[in-house]
Every structure is written in C-alpha cells, then in structure tokens.
C-alpha cells in the first residue's frame, strides 16, 4: 500500500499491512 506520493503521482513510500516493514522509493531505486 502506498503511503506517500510525489508531485508527479509516483509512489515514494510503501507500507505492508500487518508488517512493520516500510520500503521507501529511494531505497528501491538504489537496489
């Protein structure tokens, strides 16, 4: 589930329901 969107509507922060894991867009881009 997306938590935050940037000015062009891209997801910049993700969260997983039922889990403490939060994946940010920047972290994904570096991988």
C-alpha positions as CSV (number, residue, x, y, z in Angstrom):
1,X,0.0,0.0,0.0
2,X,1.4,3.4,-0.9
3,X,1.8,5.9,1.9
4,X,3.2,8.9,0.1
5,X,3.2,10.2,-3.4
6,X,5.4,12.8,-5.0
7,X,4.3,15.7,-7.2
8,X,4.0,13.6,-10.3
9,X,1.9,10.9,-8.6
10,X,4.7,8.3,-8.2
11,X,4.8,6.3,-5.0
12,X,7.6,7.4,-2.8
13,X,6.9,5.4,0.3
14,X,5.3,1.9,0.7
15,X,4.0,0.0,3.7
16,X,2.9,-3.5,4.1
17,X,-0.3,-4.2,6.2
18,X,0.3,-6.5,9.1
19,X,4.0,-5.9,8.9
20,X,6.4,-3.3,10.3
21,X,8.4,-3.2,7.1
22,X,8.4,0.1,5.3
23,X,10.0,0.4,1.9
24,X,10.8,3.8,0.5
25,X,11.0,4.6,-3.2
26,X,14.6,5.9,-2.8
27,X,15.8,2.6,-1.2
28,X,14.2,0.7,-4.1
29,X,15.9,2.9,-6.6
30,X,19.4,2.3,-5.1
31,X,18.9,-1.5,-5.1
